[in-house]
Amino acid sequence: MKIQSSFQNNSKNGTLYIVPTPIGNLEDITIRSLNVLKSVEWIAAEDTRNTRKLLNHFEIEKSLVSYHEHNKLARETRMLDVLQEGKDIALVSDAGMPGISDPGYELIRAAIDEDITVVVLPGANAALCALVGSGLSTNEFYFYGFLPRKKKDRDNDVQRLKNIEASVLFYESPHRLRETLAYLLEQFGDRNVSIARELTKRYEEYIRGTLSELIEWTETGTVKGEFCIVMEGNSDPISEQSLWWSHLDIIQHVDHYIKEEQFNSKQAIKRVSEERQIPKREVYQTYHVEQ
């Protein structure tokens, strides 16, 4: 067990500050965030060019070091050394909260393991803005982020989401938006949904309706900028007891009926399709082609 008293740091180590940055409107940065950025030894940024624009706007001159998906493990050791020398570092992302669909988790975990104080500042977050503005239930929500690009991984993950009663939050890029909305319609049915784009910027928009209505909107609407998708949860969930197969992926599910029930592959695929409520061709593709 470890207890961190964030503002009573008696160790010789520095502090790792997690600093959210504006998701569009520069006025959304907090005074505290600016003060931290001015005070630290280093600022670790996902894209130093993007962060330099932010620092220039607020006339902050600091050393920047890149920290992104492709170099995070190599950078981690050096940043831990700097922190253990008693110097402070601020971790920022291109927009929003570091660590949320952005690099950060590994560095934070490593700092905690080394008894380095980690202080998280509050600030802008696209997912929460989209949720609150969606008009859908905010009592419970499940943040997923970007769906996997590989169909097999996507299908397996979606099975876990189908029975969730909470609102579900996704991120998506403009060139994949229509494809993703069509996929959600196929997997979840015509649920109510809200998509938000250009949050906090001049052309901010919320488009609210059913999945089928929003797919139609993509034919004529402005599909630009990053999107947040908020989808209503399952209003009639299946009991966990009846989902005995929920811990299995599609291949394991089919194999169960072949090995335990002596089904042939065609019968097993049909049963799995019915239980998972997905087309037989998807089960066939996963079982016979992708494995």
C-alpha positions in Angstrom: 0.0 0.0 0.0 1.2 3.5 -0.9 -0.2 6.8 0.4 0.6 10.0 -1.5 0.2 13.4 0.2 0.4 15.5 -3.0 1.2 18.8 -1.4 3.5 17.5 1.4 6.3 16.1 -0.7 9.2 15.6 1.7 11.2 13.4 -0.6 14.2 14.6 -2.7 12.3 13.7 -5.8 10.6 16.1 -8.1 6.9 16.0 -9.0 5.3 14.7 -12.2 2.5 17.0 -13.1 -0.3 15.8 -15.5 -1.5 18.9 -17.2 -4.6 19.0 -19.4 -4.5 21.3 -22.4 -7.3 23.0 -24.3 -9.2 20.8 -26.8 -9.8 23.7 -29.1 -10.4 27.0 -27.3 -7.1 28.3 -25.7 -9.1 30.2 -23.1 -10.0 26.9 -21.5 -6.6 26.5 -19.9 -6.5 27.1 -16.2 -4.4 29.6 -14.4 -2.9 26.8 -12.3 -1.9 24.9 -15.4 -0.1 27.9 -16.8 1.7 28.4 -13.5 2.8 24.8 -13.5 4.0 25.0 -17.1 6.1 28.1 -16.2 7.6 26.4 -13.1 8.7 22.9 -14.3 12.1 21.9 -15.6 10.8 20.0 -18.6 7.5 19.8 -20.5 7.0 16.3 -22.0 4.7 16.7 -25.1 3.1 14.3 -27.5 3.8 16.7 -30.4 6.4 19.4 -29.5 5.4 21.6 -32.5 1.8 21.6 -31.3 2.7 22.3 -27.7 5.2 25.1 -28.8 2.3 27.0 -30.3 0.4 26.8 -27.0 3.5 28.0 -25.0 4.2 30.8 -27.5 0.6 32.0 -27.1 1.0 32.4 -23.4 4.7 33.5 -23.6 6.1 30.5 -21.8 9.7 29.6 -22.6 10.5 26.0 -21.5 12.5 23.0 -22.6 10.3 20.6 -24.5 10.9 16.8 -24.9 8.8 14.6 -27.1 6.9 11.8 -25.5 4.6 9.8 -27.8 3.5 6.3 -28.6 6.6 5.4 -30.5 9.3 6.6 -28.1 7.6 6.5 -24.7 9.6 3.6 -23.3 12.9 5.1 -24.4 12.0 8.5 -22.9 10.7 7.0 -19.6 14.1 6.2 -18.1 15.5 9.7 -18.8 12.5 11.4 -17.3 12.6 9.3 -14.2 16.2 10.3 -13.8 15.3 14.0 -14.0 12.5 13.5 -11.5 14.8 11.7 -9.1 17.3 14.6 -9.4 14.6 16.7 -7.7 13.3 18.5 -10.8 9.7 18.7 -11.8 8.2 17.6 -15.2 4.8 18.4 -16.7 3.3 15.9 -19.1 0.8 17.3 -21.6 -1.0 15.8 -24.6 -2.0 17.6 -27.9 -5.4 18.2 -26.4 -7.2 17.2 -23.3 -6.1 15.0 -20.4 -2.9 13.0 -20.9 -3.4 9.3 -20.5 -6.9 9.3 -21.9 -6.6 7.8 -25.4 -3.1 9.4 -25.3 0.3 8.3 -24.0 0.9 8.7 -20.2 -0.2 5.6 -18.3 3.2 3.9 -18.5 5.1 7.0 -17.2 2.6 7.6 -14.4 2.8 3.9 -13.4 6.6 4.0 -13.4 6.7 7.2 -11.4 4.4 5.8 -8.8 6.6 2.6 -8.5 9.6 4.9 -7.8 7.7 6.8 -5.1 7.6 10.0 -7.2 4.6 12.2 -6.5 2.1 12.4 -9.4 -0.2 15.5 -9.3 -3.1 15.5 -11.8 -4.5 18.9 -12.7 -8.2 19.3 -13.7 -9.0 20.6 -17.1 -10.5 20.1 -20.6 -11.8 16.7 -21.6 -13.7 16.0 -24.9 -15.5 12.9 -23.7 -17.1 14.5 -20.7 -18.1 17.6 -22.7 -19.7 15.3 -25.3 -21.5 13.2 -22.6 -23.0 16.2 -20.7 -24.1 17.8 -24.0 -25.6 14.7 -25.5 -28.9 14.7 -23.6 -28.3 11.0 -22.8 -28.0 9.6 -19.3 -25.1 10.8 -17.3 -25.8 8.7 -14.2 -23.4 6.0 -15.4 -21.1 6.0 -18.4 -18.5 3.7 -19.9 -15.6 5.4 -21.7 -14.2 3.2 -24.5 -12.2 5.5 -26.8 -11.2 4.4 -30.3 -12.5 1.0 -31.5 -9.8 -1.4 -32.8 -9.1 -1.3 -36.5 -8.9 -5.1 -36.8 -12.4 -6.6 -37.2 -11.7 -9.6 -35.0 -10.6 -7.4 -32.1 -13.4 -5.0 -32.6 -16.0 -7.8 -32.7 -14.7 -9.3 -29.5 -14.7 -6.0 -27.6 -18.2 -5.1 -28.8 -19.6 -8.2 -27.2 -18.6 -6.8 -23.8 -20.4 -3.6 -24.5 -23.7 -4.9 -25.7 -25.1 -5.6 -22.3 -23.9 -2.4 -20.6 -26.8 -0.2 -19.3 -24.6 2.9 -19.0 -24.0 5.4 -21.8 -21.0 4.3 -23.9 -18.5 6.9 -25.2 -16.3 6.4 -28.3 -13.8 8.6 -30.1 -13.6 8.5 -33.9 -11.8 10.3 -36.8 -13.8 11.9 -39.6 -12.7 9.5 -42.3 -14.0 6.5 -40.3 -17.1 8.1 -38.8 -19.7 6.8 -41.2 -18.2 3.3 -41.2 -18.2 3.2 -37.4 -21.8 4.4 -37.1 -22.9 1.7 -39.5 -21.0 -0.9 -37.5 -22.6 0.3 -34.3 -26.1 0.1 -35.9 -25.4 -3.4 -37.0 -24.1 -4.5 -33.6 -26.3 -2.6 -31.2 -29.5 -1.9 -33.2 -30.9 1.6 -33.8 -30.1 3.2 -30.4 -30.2 6.9 -29.6 -26.9 8.5 -30.1 -25.2 11.9 -30.1 -22.0 12.9 -31.9 -20.1 16.1 -31.1 -17.4 17.7 -33.3 -15.1 20.7 -33.0 -15.8 20.9 -29.3 -15.1 24.4 -27.8 -14.3 25.8 -31.2 -16.2 28.2 -33.4 -17.9 25.4 -35.4 -18.9 23.2 -32.5 -21.8 21.0 -33.3 -23.9 18.3 -31.6 -25.9 16.0 -33.8 -28.5 14.0 -31.9 -30.8 11.3 -33.1 -30.8 7.5 -33.8 -27.8 5.7 -35.3 -29.7 5.4 -38.6 -30.5 9.1 -38.7 -26.9 10.0 -38.0 -25.7 7.7 -40.8 -28.0 9.6 -43.1 -26.6 12.9 -41.8 -23.1 11.9 -42.8 -24.2 12.1 -46.4 -24.9 15.8 -46.3 -23.4 17.1 -43.0 -20.0 18.5 -42.3 -17.8 15.5 -41.4 -14.7 17.4 -40.3 -12.7 17.5 -37.0 -12.4 14.8 -34.3 -15.7 13.2 -33.2 -17.0 12.0 -29.8 -19.8 9.5 -30.1 -22.1 9.0 -27.1 -24.5 6.0 -27.4 -27.3 5.1 -25.0 -26.9 2.0 -23.0 -28.9 -1.3 -23.2 -32.3 -0.7 -21.7 -33.1 -4.4 -21.7 -29.9 -6.2 -20.7 -29.5 -9.9 -20.7 -28.8 -11.3 -17.2 -25.1 -12.3 -16.6 -26.2 -15.8 -15.8 -27.5 -16.3 -19.4 -24.3 -15.0 -20.8 -22.3 -18.0 -19.8 -20.0 -17.5 -22.8 -19.1 -13.8 -22.1 -15.5 -14.7 -21.2 -15.0 -16.5 -24.5 -13.9 -15.0 -27.8 -15.7 -16.1 -31.0 -13.3 -18.9 -31.8 -13.5 -20.4 -28.3 -17.2 -20.1 -28.3 -17.5 -22.1 -31.6 -15.0 -24.7 -30.3 -17.0 -25.2 -27.2 -20.0 -26.5 -29.2 -17.8 -28.6 -31.4 -15.9 -30.2 -28.6 -18.5 -30.3 -25.8 -21.8 -30.7 -27.7 -20.4 -32.6 -30.8 -21.8 -30.0 -33.2 -20.4 -29.8 -36.6 -18.8 -26.4 -37.5 -21.9 -25.2 -39.4 -24.2 -25.9 -36.4 -21.8 -24.4 -33.9 -21.4 -21.2 -36.0 -25.2 -20.9 -36.2 -25.6 -21.3 -32.5 -22.8 -18.7 -31.7 -24.4 -16.3 -34.2 -27.7 -16.6 -32.4 -26.3 -16.2 -28.9 -24.0 -13.3 -29.8 -26.7 -11.7 -32.0 -24.3 -11.2 -34.9 -24.5 -12.3 -38.5 -23.4 -15.9 -39.3 -21.0 -14.6 -41.9 -19.1 -12.7 -39.2 -18.7 -15.8 -37.1 -17.7 -17.9 -40.1 -15.1 -15.3 -41.2 -13.6 -15.1 -37.7 -13.5 -18.9 -37.2 -12.5 -20.1 -40.7 -10.6 -17.2 -42.2 -9.0 -15.0 -39.6 -7.6 -17.5 -37.1 
